[in-house]
């Protein structure tokens, strides 16, 4: 029996190779980014359109809701002209210091409460009571005691950012899969190795979502103290312009604060993505 071998047709054009998988992944990633940006622009566009419609029909007094054009003019006159630079820097600095202090204290105390049951039993009710205490009620006292600098702002801001981080740290360190914990024990892992490779990555998946709440809380605490009385800060601008009846400037500051909150949220997201996967699982 004779086997006939077929020879390739040299005149036939070669079949084009499939595009690399990386190109498909890059295109899909770009589409997801564009879609996400588009969806997130829907709300501000709708709000801006409603805002313009209400003010153009004069349905509300301009003292209560100024037109978008007046707010834009206030941004040009004060922010873009550099008159609010010191206030913006003071608010950002106070917020960042508050977040760092609240994060450090929250992780440290949360770890102690998670590992030492007797300490948690003795102190956690008081942690809850401290969180329920109205910080704005004591803000004027801190200003009187500590002056008009960053210290009272950081104390109030950190005290608000502190609690969500404590709760998230406790939950993340305790909520460990039983099989994974048994595997670590079976291979003779030390408590430090167990913390590094099992509990810490698990806790990070709790801590990072809590940072969004902590950042907003820190910003609100800083603004509260600045309204009560500080030398510089966007809260001081709100109090000052409100006393003059300049609602357009007040709205301009609110727009700045909204943008600042978005920037801080983006910073948290980027930080999570750049951390090693062994520390911050995706």
Secondary structure, 3 states (H helix, E strand, C coil): CCCCCCCCCCCCCCCCCCCCHHHHHHHHHHHHHHHHHHHHHHHHHHHHHHHHHHHHCCCCCCCCCCCHHHHHHHHHHHHCCCCCHHHHHHHHHHHHHHHHHHHHHHHHHHHHHHHCHHHHHHHHHHHHHHHHCCHHHHHHHHHHHHCCCCHHHHHHHHHHHHHHHHHHHHHHHHCCCHHHHHHHHHCCCCHHHHHHHHHHHHHHHHHHHHHHHHHHHHHHHHHHHHHHHCCCCHHHHHHHHHHCCCHHHHHHHHHHHHHHHHHHHHHHHHHHHHCCCCCCCC
